[in-house]
Each structure stands twice: as C-alpha cells, then as structure tokens.
C-alpha cells in the first residue's frame, strides 16, 4: 500500500514539474555582484568567467560592484 502511494505521489510530482522544465531560464540579463573594488583580482576573474559563461547561457552577464555587509 505504501509503495502504491509513493508511486502515485512520484507520478503526480513529475506531471506538475513538466511545464516548469519547458521555461527558458534565464530570460533576462544576469547580474553578477562582486563585493570587491573594480580592477581587483576578484573583479578580473569574475569578468573572465562571464566571457565564457554568457555564450553558454545565451544571456548577457553584467558584473556589478556590491557592498559588503
């Protein structure tokens, strides 16, 4: 009985997850926040990373300076 309930719950979850998988993600510009000063080694690495990551995701990536909390 438990196996049947588990199977039905799994099938219901898969049926509901189908439409979510069809969405294009990401659908807009990606903002990468780097909490270090511009020109620092961390900023340079983030910009190099975005050059390789943007074509694979199909969306532009913007590197922004963020505040450290």
mmCIF file of the N, C-alpha and C atoms, coordinates in Angstrom:
data_MODEL
# 
_entry.id   MODEL 
# 
loop_
_atom_site.group_PDB 
_atom_site.id 
_atom_site.type_symbol 
_atom_site.label_atom_id 
_atom_site.label_alt_id 
_atom_site.label_comp_id 
_atom_site.label_asym_id 
_atom_site.label_entity_id 
_atom_site.label_seq_id 
_atom_site.pdbx_PDB_ins_code 
_atom_site.Cartn_x 
_atom_site.Cartn_y 
_atom_site.Cartn_z 
_atom_site.occupancy 
_atom_site.B_iso_or_equiv 
_atom_site.pdbx_formal_charge 
_atom_site.auth_seq_id 
_atom_site.auth_comp_id 
_atom_site.auth_asym_id 
_atom_site.auth_atom_id 
_atom_site.pdbx_PDB_model_num 
ATOM 1   N N  . UNK A 1 1  ? 0.825  -1.191 0.000   1.00 0.00 ? 1  UNK A N  1 
ATOM 2   C CA . UNK A 1 1  ? 0.000  0.000  0.000   1.00 0.00 ? 1  UNK A CA 1 
ATOM 3   C C  . UNK A 1 1  ? 0.868  1.252  0.000   1.00 0.00 ? 1  UNK A C  1 
ATOM 4   N N  . UNK A 1 2  ? 1.935  1.245  0.784   1.00 0.00 ? 2  UNK A N  1 
ATOM 5   C CA . UNK A 1 2  ? 2.818  2.406  0.832   1.00 0.00 ? 2  UNK A CA 1 
ATOM 6   C C  . UNK A 1 2  ? 3.531  2.575  -0.502  1.00 0.00 ? 2  UNK A C  1 
ATOM 7   N N  . UNK A 1 3  ? 3.903  1.493  -1.125  1.00 0.00 ? 3  UNK A N  1 
ATOM 8   C CA . UNK A 1 3  ? 4.581  1.575  -2.418  1.00 0.00 ? 3  UNK A CA 1 
ATOM 9   C C  . UNK A 1 3  ? 3.668  2.191  -3.466  1.00 0.00 ? 3  UNK A C  1 
ATOM 10  N N  . UNK A 1 4  ? 2.390  1.853  -3.433  1.00 0.00 ? 4  UNK A N  1 
ATOM 11  C CA . UNK A 1 4  ? 1.435  2.418  -4.385  1.00 0.00 ? 4  UNK A CA 1 
ATOM 12  C C  . UNK A 1 4  ? 1.288  3.924  -4.163  1.00 0.00 ? 4  UNK A C  1 
ATOM 13  N N  . UNK A 1 5  ? 1.201  4.332  -2.912  1.00 0.00 ? 5  UNK A N  1 
ATOM 14  C CA . UNK A 1 5  ? 1.091  5.770  -2.606  1.00 0.00 ? 5  UNK A CA 1 
ATOM 15  C C  . UNK A 1 5  ? 2.347  6.518  -3.041  1.00 0.00 ? 5  UNK A C  1 
ATOM 16  N N  . UNK A 1 6  ? 3.493  5.926  -2.812  1.00 0.00 ? 6  UNK A N  1 
ATOM 17  C CA . UNK A 1 6  ? 4.754  6.549  -3.218  1.00 0.00 ? 6  UNK A CA 1 
ATOM 18  C C  . UNK A 1 6  ? 4.817  6.690  -4.727  1.00 0.00 ? 6  UNK A C  1 
ATOM 19  N N  . UNK A 1 7  ? 4.398  5.654  -5.432  1.00 0.00 ? 7  UNK A N  1 
ATOM 20  C CA . UNK A 1 7  ? 4.390  5.698  -6.890  1.00 0.00 ? 7  UNK A CA 1 
ATOM 21  C C  . UNK A 1 7  ? 3.440  6.775  -7.398  1.00 0.00 ? 7  UNK A C  1 
ATOM 22  N N  . UNK A 1 8  ? 2.255  6.868  -6.838  1.00 0.00 ? 8  UNK A N  1 
ATOM 23  C CA . UNK A 1 8  ? 1.292  7.883  -7.261  1.00 0.00 ? 8  UNK A CA 1 
ATOM 24  C C  . UNK A 1 8  ? 1.787  9.293  -6.947  1.00 0.00 ? 8  UNK A C  1 
ATOM 25  N N  . UNK A 1 9  ? 2.412  9.471  -5.796  1.00 0.00 ? 9  UNK A N  1 
ATOM 26  C CA . UNK A 1 9  ? 2.952  10.784 -5.436  1.00 0.00 ? 9  UNK A CA 1 
ATOM 27  C C  . UNK A 1 9  ? 4.085  11.180 -6.370  1.00 0.00 ? 9  UNK A C  1 
ATOM 28  N N  . UNK A 1 10 ? 4.920  10.218 -6.727  1.00 0.00 ? 10 UNK A N  1 
ATOM 29  C CA . UNK A 1 10 ? 6.024  10.494 -7.647  1.00 0.00 ? 10 UNK A CA 1 
ATOM 30  C C  . UNK A 1 10 ? 5.505  10.864 -9.029  1.00 0.00 ? 10 UNK A C  1 
ATOM 31  N N  . UNK A 1 11 ? 4.522  10.135 -9.519  1.00 0.00 ? 11 UNK A N  1 
ATOM 32  C CA . UNK A 1 11 ? 3.938  10.448 -10.829 1.00 0.00 ? 11 UNK A CA 1 
ATOM 33  C C  . UNK A 1 11 ? 3.259  11.818 -10.829 1.00 0.00 ? 11 UNK A C  1 
ATOM 34  N N  . UNK A 1 12 ? 2.579  12.157 -9.741  1.00 0.00 ? 12 UNK A N  1 
ATOM 35  C CA . UNK A 1 12 ? 1.940  13.467 -9.652  1.00 0.00 ? 12 UNK A CA 1 
ATOM 36  C C  . UNK A 1 12 ? 2.980  14.584 -9.639  1.00 0.00 ? 12 UNK A C  1 
ATOM 37  N N  . UNK A 1 13 ? 4.080  14.380 -8.937  1.00 0.00 ? 13 UNK A N  1 
ATOM 38  C CA . UNK A 1 13 ? 5.141  15.390 -8.894  1.00 0.00 ? 13 UNK A CA 1 
ATOM 39  C C  . UNK A 1 13 ? 5.774  15.566 -10.261 1.00 0.00 ? 13 UNK A C  1 
ATOM 40  N N  . UNK A 1 14 ? 5.992  14.492 -10.980 1.00 0.00 ? 14 UNK A N  1 
ATOM 41  C CA . UNK A 1 14 ? 6.565  14.584 -12.321 1.00 0.00 ? 14 UNK A CA 1 
ATOM 42  C C  . UNK A 1 14 ? 5.613  15.272 -13.296 1.00 0.00 ? 14 UNK A C  1 
ATOM 43  N N  . UNK A 1 15 ? 4.333  15.022 -13.159 1.00 0.00 ? 15 UNK A N  1 
ATOM 44  C CA . UNK A 1 15 ? 3.356  15.656 -14.035 1.00 0.00 ? 15 UNK A CA 1 
ATOM 45  C C  . UNK A 1 15 ? 3.309  17.163 -13.804 1.00 0.00 ? 15 UNK A C  1 
ATOM 46  N N  . UNK A 1 16 ? 3.443  17.586 -12.558 1.00 0.00 ? 16 UNK A N  1 
ATOM 47  C CA . UNK A 1 16 ? 3.422  19.013 -12.246 1.00 0.00 ? 16 UNK A CA 1 
ATOM 48  C C  . UNK A 1 16 ? 4.728  19.700 -12.610 1.00 0.00 ? 16 UNK A C  1 
ATOM 49  N N  . UNK A 1 17 ? 5.828  18.960 -12.626 1.00 0.00 ? 17 UNK A N  1 
ATOM 50  C CA . UNK A 1 17 ? 7.129  19.547 -12.922 1.00 0.00 ? 17 UNK A CA 1 
ATOM 51  C C  . UNK A 1 17 ? 7.369  19.708 -14.421 1.00 0.00 ? 17 UNK A C  1 
ATOM 52  N N  . UNK A 1 18 ? 6.571  19.077 -15.249 1.00 0.00 ? 18 UNK A N  1 
ATOM 53  C CA . UNK A 1 18 ? 6.748  19.149 -16.701 1.00 0.00 ? 18 UNK A CA 1 
ATOM 54  C C  . UNK A 1 18 ? 6.708  20.563 -17.258 1.00 0.00 ? 18 UNK A C  1 
ATOM 55  N N  . UNK A 1 19 ? 5.672  21.359 -16.968 1.00 0.00 ? 19 UNK A N  1 
ATOM 56  C CA . UNK A 1 19 ? 5.626  22.724 -17.507 1.00 0.00 ? 19 UNK A CA 1 
ATOM 57  C C  . UNK A 1 19 ? 6.762  23.614 -17.004 1.00 0.00 ? 19 UNK A C  1 
ATOM 58  N N  . UNK A 1 20 ? 7.232  23.393 -15.812 1.00 0.00 ? 20 UNK A N  1 
ATOM 59  C CA . UNK A 1 20 ? 8.323  24.207 -15.274 1.00 0.00 ? 20 UNK A CA 1 
ATOM 60  C C  . UNK A 1 20 ? 9.615  23.944 -16.025 1.00 0.00 ? 20 UNK A C  1 
ATOM 61  N N  . UNK A 1 21 ? 9.816  22.751 -16.505 1.00 0.00 ? 21 UNK A N  1 
ATOM 62  C CA . UNK A 1 21 ? 11.039 22.409 -17.216 1.00 0.00 ? 21 UNK A CA 1 
ATOM 63  C C  . UNK A 1 21 ? 11.077 23.026 -18.615 1.00 0.00 ? 21 UNK A C  1 
ATOM 64  N N  . UNK A 1 22 ? 9.936  23.422 -19.148 1.00 0.00 ? 22 UNK A N  1 
ATOM 65  C CA . UNK A 1 22 ? 9.874  23.952 -20.503 1.00 0.00 ? 22 UNK A CA 1 
ATOM 66  C C  . UNK A 1 22 ? 10.193 25.444 -20.571 1.00 0.00 ? 22 UNK A C  1 
ATOM 67  N N  . UNK A 1 23 ? 10.338 26.108 -19.442 1.00 0.00 ? 23 UNK A N  1 
ATOM 68  C CA . UNK A 1 23 ? 10.592 27.540 -19.439 1.00 0.00 ? 23 UNK A CA 1 
ATOM 69  C C  . UNK A 1 23 ? 12.036 27.837 -19.817 1.00 0.00 ? 23 UNK A C  1 
ATOM 70  N N  . UNK A 1 24 ? 12.228 28.965 -20.509 1.00 0.00 ? 24 UNK A N  1 
ATOM 71  C CA . UNK A 1 24 ? 13.582 29.412 -20.824 1.00 0.00 ? 24 UNK A CA 1 
ATOM 72  C C  . UNK A 1 24 ? 14.167 30.102 -19.603 1.00 0.00 ? 24 UNK A C  1 
ATOM 73  N N  . UNK A 1 25 ? 15.282 29.625 -19.132 1.00 0.00 ? 25 UNK A N  1 
ATOM 74  C CA . UNK A 1 25 ? 15.945 30.244 -17.995 1.00 0.00 ? 25 UNK A CA 1 
ATOM 75  C C  . UNK A 1 25 ? 17.395 30.449 -18.350 1.00 0.00 ? 25 UNK A C  1 
ATOM 76  N N  . UNK A 1 26 ? 17.971 31.516 -18.095 1.00 0.00 ? 26 UNK A N  1 
ATOM 77  C CA . UNK A 1 26 ? 17.424 32.777 -17.621 1.00 0.00 ? 26 UNK A CA 1 
ATOM 78  C C  . UNK A 1 26 ? 16.809 33.558 -18.770 1.00 0.00 ? 26 UNK A C  1 
ATOM 79  N N  . UNK A 1 27 ? 15.807 34.349 -18.479 1.00 0.00 ? 27 UNK A N  1 
ATOM 80  C CA . UNK A 1 27 ? 15.073 35.067 -19.519 1.00 0.00 ? 27 UNK A CA 1 
ATOM 81  C C  . UNK A 1 27 ? 15.485 36.529 -19.610 1.00 0.00 ? 27 UNK A C  1 
ATOM 82  N N  . UNK A 1 28 ? 16.413 36.986 -18.803 1.00 0.00 ? 28 UNK A N  1 
ATOM 83  C CA . UNK A 1 28 ? 16.851 38.381 -18.856 1.00 0.00 ? 28 UNK A CA 1 
ATOM 84  C C  . UNK A 1 28 ? 18.323 38.483 -18.471 1.00 0.00 ? 28 UNK A C  1 
ATOM 85  N N  . UNK A 1 29 ? 18.827 39.698 -18.420 1.00 0.00 ? 29 UNK A N  1 
ATOM 86  C CA . UNK A 1 29 ? 20.241 39.928 -18.117 1.00 0.00 ? 29 UNK A CA 1 
ATOM 87  C C  . UNK A 1 29 ? 20.566 39.406 -16.719 1.00 0.00 ? 29 UNK A C  1 
ATOM 88  N N  . UNK A 1 30 ? 21.702 38.734 -16.607 1.00 0.00 ? 30 UNK A N  1 
ATOM 89  C CA . UNK A 1 30 ? 22.152 38.198 -15.323 1.00 0.00 ? 30 UNK A CA 1 
ATOM 90  C C  . UNK A 1 30 ? 23.101 39.211 -14.696 1.00 0.00 ? 30 UNK A C  1 
ATOM 91  N N  . UNK A 1 31 ? 22.872 39.537 -13.422 1.00 0.00 ? 31 UNK A N  1 
ATOM 92  C CA . UNK A 1 31 ? 23.740 40.465 -12.705 1.00 0.00 ? 31 UNK A CA 1 
ATOM 93  C C  . UNK A 1 31 ? 24.605 39.671 -11.731 1.00 0.00 ? 31 UNK A C  1 
ATOM 94  N N  . UNK A 1 32 ? 25.916 39.765 -11.907 1.00 0.00 ? 32 UNK A N  1 
ATOM 95  C CA . UNK A 1 32 ? 26.865 39.106 -11.016 1.00 0.00 ? 32 UNK A CA 1 
ATOM 96  C C  . UNK A 1 32 ? 27.449 40.180 -10.110 1.00 0.00 ? 32 UNK A C  1 
ATOM 97  N N  . UNK A 1 33 ? 27.165 40.103 -8.821  1.00 0.00 ? 33 UNK A N  1 
ATOM 98  C CA . UNK A 1 33 ? 27.628 41.102 -7.861  1.00 0.00 ? 33 UNK A CA 1 
ATOM 99  C C  . UNK A 1 33 ? 28.956 40.644 -7.274  1.00 0.00 ? 33 UNK A C  1 
ATOM 100 N N  . UNK A 1 34 ? 29.984 41.483 -7.429  1.00 0.00 ? 34 UNK A N  1 
ATOM 101 C CA . UNK A 1 34 ? 31.316 41.206 -6.898  1.00 0.00 ? 34 UNK A CA 1 
ATOM 102 C C  . UNK A 1 34 ? 31.585 42.226 -5.792  1.00 0.00 ? 34 UNK A C  1 
ATOM 103 N N  . UNK A 1 35 ? 31.724 41.792 -4.549  1.00 0.00 ? 35 UNK A N  1 
ATOM 104 C CA . UNK A 1 35 ? 31.867 42.733 -3.438  1.00 0.00 ? 35 UNK A CA 1 
ATOM 105 C C  . UNK A 1 35 ? 33.290 43.247 -3.233  1.00 0.00 ? 35 UNK A C  1 
ATOM 106 N N  . UNK A 1 36 ? 34.021 43.457 -4.313  1.00 0.00 ? 36 UNK A N  1 
ATOM 107 C CA . UNK A 1 36 ? 35.388 43.967 -4.233  1.00 0.00 ? 36 UNK A CA 1 
ATOM 108 C C  . UNK A 1 36 ? 35.531 45.137 -5.192  1.00 0.00 ? 36 UNK A C  1 
ATOM 109 N N  . UNK A 1 37 ? 36.590 45.900 -5.042  1.00 0.00 ? 37 UNK A N  1 
ATOM 110 C CA . UNK A 1 37 ? 36.785 47.077 -5.874  1.00 0.00 ? 37 UNK A CA 1 
ATOM 111 C C  . UNK A 1 37 ? 37.020 46.694 -7.333  1.00 0.00 ? 37 UNK A C  1 
ATOM 112 N N  . UNK A 1 38 ? 36.576 47.560 -8.255  1.00 0.00 ? 38 UNK A N  1 
ATOM 113 C CA . UNK A 1 38 ? 36.828 47.299 -9.674  1.00 0.00 ? 38 UNK A CA 1 
ATOM 114 C C  . UNK A 1 38 ? 38.332 47.266 -9.959  1.00 0.00 ? 38 UNK A C  1 
ATOM 115 N N  . UNK A 1 39 ? 38.747 46.307 -10.752 1.00 0.00 ? 39 UNK A N  1 
ATOM 116 C CA . UNK A 1 39 ? 40.162 46.155 -11.080 1.00 0.00 ? 39 UNK A CA 1 
ATOM 117 C C  . UNK A 1 39 ? 40.911 45.223 -10.159 1.00 0.00 ? 39 UNK A C  1 
ATOM 118 N N  . UNK A 1 40 ? 40.254 44.773 -9.086  1.00 0.00 ? 40 UNK A N  1 
ATOM 119 C CA . UNK A 1 40 ? 40.909 43.837 -8.175  1.00 0.00 ? 40 UNK A CA 1 
ATOM 120 C C  . UNK A 1 40 ? 40.979 42.463 -8.839  1.00 0.00 ? 40 UNK A C  1 
ATOM 121 N N  . UNK A 1 41 ? 41.835 41.586 -8.341  1.00 0.00 ? 41 UNK A N  1 
ATOM 122 C CA . UNK A 1 41 ? 41.922 40.245 -8.943  1.00 0.00 ? 41 UNK A CA 1 
ATOM 123 C C  . UNK A 1 41 ? 40.581 39.508 -8.964  1.00 0.00 ? 41 UNK A C  1 
ATOM 124 N N  . UNK A 1 42 ? 39.760 39.694 -7.939  1.00 0.00 ? 42 UNK A N  1 
ATOM 125 C CA . UNK A 1 42 ? 38.451 39.040 -7.916  1.00 0.00 ? 42 UNK A CA 1 
ATOM 126 C C  . UNK A 1 42 ? 37.543 39.594 -9.001  1.00 0.00 ? 42 UNK A C  1 
ATOM 127 N N  . UNK A 1 43 ? 37.593 40.887 -9.239  1.00 0.00 ? 43 UNK A N  1 
ATOM 128 C CA . UNK A 1 43 ? 36.790 41.505 -10.287 1.00 0.00 ? 43 UNK A CA 1 
ATOM 129 C C  . UNK A 1 43 ? 37.236 41.011 -11.662 1.00 0.00 ? 43 UNK A C  1 
ATOM 130 N N  . UNK A 1 44 ? 38.542 40.931 -11.877 1.00 0.00 ? 44 UNK A N  1 
ATOM 131 C CA . UNK A 1 44 ? 39.072 40.460 -13.159 1.00 0.00 ? 44 UNK A CA 1 
ATOM 132 C C  . UNK A 1 44 ? 38.649 39.014 -13.399 1.00 0.00 ? 44 UNK A C  1 
ATOM 133 N N  . UNK A 1 45 ? 38.720 38.168 -12.380 1.00 0.00 ? 45 UNK A N  1 
ATOM 134 C CA . UNK A 1 45 ? 38.310 36.777 -12.535 1.00 0.00 ? 45 UNK A CA 1 
ATOM 135 C C  . UNK A 1 45 ? 36.817 36.670 -12.840 1.00 0.00 ? 45 UNK A C  1 
ATOM 136 N N  . UNK A 1 46 ? 36.002 37.508 -12.209 1.00 0.00 ? 46 UNK A N  1 
ATOM 137 C CA . UNK A 1 46 ? 34.566 37.486 -12.474 1.00 0.00 ? 46 UNK A CA 1 
ATOM 138 C C  . UNK A 1 46 ? 34.291 37.882 -13.921 1.00 0.00 ? 46 UNK A C  1 
ATOM 139 N N  . UNK A 1 47 ? 35.005 38.872 -14.428 1.00 0.00 ? 47 UNK A N  1 
ATOM 140 C CA . UNK A 1 47 ? 34.798 39.297 -15.814 1.00 0.00 ? 47 UNK A CA 1 
ATOM 141 C C  . UNK A 1 47 ? 35.264 38.233 -16.802 1.00 0.00 ? 47 UNK A C  1 
ATOM 142 N N  . UNK A 1 48 ? 36.358 37.549 -16.491 1.00 0.00 ? 48 UNK A N  1 
ATOM 143 C CA . UNK A 1 48 ? 36.800 36.451 -17.344 1.00 0.00 ? 48 UNK A CA 1 
ATOM 144 C C  . UNK A 1 48 ? 35.789 35.301 -17.328 1.00 0.00 ? 48 UNK A C  1 
ATOM 145 N N  . UNK A 1 49 ? 35.240 35.035 -16.173 1.00 0.00 ? 49 UNK A N  1 
ATOM 146 C CA . UNK A 1 49 ? 34.241 33.985 -16.046 1.00 0.00 ? 49 UNK A CA 1 
ATOM 147 C C  . UNK A 1 49 ? 33.000 34.307 -16.876 1.00 0.00 ? 49 UNK A C  1 
ATOM 148 N N  . UNK A 1 50 ? 32.573 35.562 -16.847 1.00 0.00 ? 50 UNK A N  1 
ATOM 149 C CA . UNK A 1 50 ? 31.368 35.929 -17.589 1.00 0.00 ? 50 UNK A CA 1 
ATOM 150 C C  . UNK A 1 50 ? 31.571 35.829 -19.096 1.00 0.00 ? 50 UNK A C  1 
ATOM 151 N N  . UNK A 1 51 ? 32.790 36.037 -19.577 1.00 0.00 ? 51 UNK A N  1 
ATOM 152 C CA . UNK A 1 51 ? 33.048 35.904 -21.013 1.00 0.00 ? 51 UNK A CA 1 
ATOM 153 C C  . UNK A 1 51 ? 32.806 34.486 -21.494 1.00 0.00 ? 51 UNK A C  1 
ATOM 154 N N  . UNK A 1 52 ? 33.077 33.508 -20.659 1.00 0.00 ? 52 UNK A N  1 
ATOM 155 C CA . UNK A 1 52 ? 32.886 32.113 -21.044 1.00 0.00 ? 52 UNK A CA 1 
ATOM 156 C C  . UNK A 1 52 ? 31.490 31.605 -20.705 1.00 0.00 ? 52 UNK A C  1 
ATOM 157 N N  . UNK A 1 53 ? 30.885 32.188 -19.673 1.00 0.00 ? 53 UNK A N  1 
ATOM 158 C CA . UNK A 1 53 ? 29.591 31.717 -19.210 1.00 0.00 ? 53 UNK A CA 1 
ATOM 159 C C  . UNK A 1 53 ? 28.429 32.279 -20.028 1.00 0.00 ? 53 UNK A C  1 
ATOM 160 N N  . UNK A 1 54 ? 28.542 33.524 -20.478 1.00 0.00 ? 54 UNK A N  1 
ATOM 161 C CA . UNK A 1 54 ? 27.439 34.169 -21.209 1.00 0.00 ? 54 UNK A CA 1 
ATOM 162 C C  . UNK A 1 54 ? 27.051 33.430 -22.490 1.00 0.00 ? 54 UNK A C  1 
ATOM 163 N N  . UNK A 1 55 ? 27.991 33.007 -23.331 1.00 0.00 ? 55 UNK A N  1 
ATOM 164 C CA . UNK A 1 55 ? 27.573 32.284 -24.539 1.00 0.00 ? 55 UNK A CA 1 
ATOM 165 C C  . UNK A 1 55 ? 26.897 30.938 -24.232 1.00 0.00 ? 55 UNK A C  1 
ATOM 166 N N  . UNK A 1 56 ? 27.313 30.300 -23.167 1.00 0.00 ? 56 UNK A N  1 
ATOM 167 C CA . UNK A 1 56 ? 26.706 29.007 -22.821 1.00 0.00 ? 56 UNK A CA 1 
ATOM 168 C C  . UNK A 1 56 ? 25.286 29.175 -22.305 1.00 0.00 ? 56 UNK A C  1 
ATOM 169 N N  . UNK A 1 57 ? 25.036 30.258 -21.561 1.00 0.00 ? 57 UNK A N  1 
ATOM 170 C CA . UNK A 1 57 ? 23.696 30.504 -21.043 1.00 0.00 ? 57 UNK A CA 1 
ATOM 171 C C  . UNK A 1 57 ? 22.800 31.207 -22.061 1.00 0.00 ? 57 UNK A C  1 
ATOM 172 N N  . UNK A 1 58 ? 23.419 31.867 -23.030 1.00 0.00 ? 58 UNK A N  1 
ATOM 173 C CA . UNK A 1 58 ? 22.642 32.570 -24.039 1.00 0.00 ? 58 UNK A CA 1 
ATOM 174 C C  . UNK A 1 58 ? 22.094 33.901 -23.572 1.00 0.00 ? 58 UNK A C  1 
ATOM 175 N N  . UNK A 1 59 ? 22.632 34.436 -22.495 1.00 0.00 ? 59 UNK A N  1 
ATOM 176 C CA . UNK A 1 59 ? 22.195 35.723 -21.952 1.00 0.00 ? 59 UNK A CA 1 
ATOM 177 C C  . UNK A 1 59 ? 23.418 36.546 -21.577 1.00 0.00 ? 59 UNK A C  1 
ATOM 178 N N  . UNK A 1 60 ? 23.319 37.880 -21.709 1.00 0.00 ? 60 UNK A N  1 
ATOM 179 C CA . UNK A 1 60 ? 24.434 38.713 -21.268 1.00 0.00 ? 60 UNK A CA 1 
ATOM 180 C C  . UNK A 1 60 ? 24.541 38.720 -19.739 1.00 0.00 ? 60 UNK A C  1 
ATOM 181 N N  . UNK A 1 61 ? 25.770 38.863 -19.268 1.00 0.00 ? 61 UNK A N  1 
ATOM 182 C CA . UNK A 1 61 ? 26.025 38.918 -17.828 1.00 0.00 ? 61 UNK A CA 1 
ATOM 183 C C  . UNK A 1 61 ? 26.713 40.238 -17.528 1.00 0.00 ? 61 UNK A C  1 
ATOM 184 N N  . UNK A 1 62 ? 26.193 40.960 -16.549 1.00 0.00 ? 62 UNK A N  1 
ATOM 185 C CA . UNK A 1 62 ? 26.746 42.255 -16.145 1.00 0.00 ? 62 UNK A CA 1 
ATOM 186 C C  . UNK A 1 62 ? 27.407 42.088 -14.782 1.00 0.00 ? 62 UNK A C  1 
ATOM 187 N N  . UNK A 1 63 ? 28.661 42.520 -14.670 1.00 0.00 ? 63 UNK A N  1 
ATOM 188 C CA . UNK A 1 63 ? 29.378 42.470 -13.390 1.00 0.00 ? 63 UNK A CA 1 
ATOM 189 C C  . UNK A 1 63 ? 29.163 43.799 -12.693 1.00 0.00 ? 63 UNK A C  1 
ATOM 190 N N  . UNK A 1 64 ? 28.666 43.748 -11.463 1.00 0.00 ? 64 UNK A N  1 
ATOM 191 C CA . UNK A 1 64 ? 28.404 44.960 -10.676 1.00 0.00 ? 64 UNK A CA 1 
ATOM 192 C C  . UNK A 1 64 ? 29.196 44.893 -9.378  1.00 0.00 ? 64 UNK A C  1 
ATOM 193 N N  . UNK A 1 65 ? 29.586 46.082 -8.914  1.00 0.00 ? 65 UNK A N  1 
ATOM 194 C CA . UNK A 1 65 ? 30.238 46.164 -7.608  1.00 0.00 ? 65 UNK A CA 1 
ATOM 195 C C  . UNK A 1 65 ? 29.145 46.179 -6.552  1.00 0.00 ? 65 UNK A C  1 
ATOM 196 N N  . UNK A 1 66 ? 29.323 45.344 -5.555  1.00 0.00 ? 66 UNK A N  1 
ATOM 197 C CA . UNK A 1 66 ? 28.334 45.272 -4.480  1.00 0.00 ? 66 UNK A CA 1 
ATOM 198 C C  . UNK A 1 66 ? 28.948 45.641 -3.160  1.00 0.00 ? 66 UNK A C  1 
ATOM 199 N N  . UNK A 1 67 ? 28.110 46.001 -2.220  1.00 0.00 ? 67 UNK A N  1 
ATOM 200 C CA . UNK A 1 67 ? 28.573 46.372 -0.880  1.00 0.00 ? 67 UNK A CA 1 
ATOM 201 C C  . UNK A 1 67 ? 28.745 45.126 -0.033  1.00 0.00 ? 67 UNK A C  1 
ATOM 202 N N  . UNK A 1 68 ? 29.771 45.112 0.776   1.00 0.00 ? 68 UNK A N  1 
ATOM 203 C CA . UNK A 1 68 ? 29.995 44.023 1.715   1.00 0.00 ? 68 UNK A CA 1 
ATOM 204 C C  . UNK A 1 68 ? 29.225 44.358 2.980   1.00 0.00 ? 68 UNK A C  1 
ATOM 205 N N  . UNK A 1 69 ? 28.374 43.423 3.415   1.00 0.00 ? 69 UNK A N  1 
ATOM 206 C CA . UNK A 1 69 ? 27.571 43.667 4.608   1.00 0.00 ? 69 UNK A CA 1 
ATOM 207 C C  . UNK A 1 69 ? 28.224 43.091 5.837   1.00 0.00 ? 69 UNK A C  1 
# 
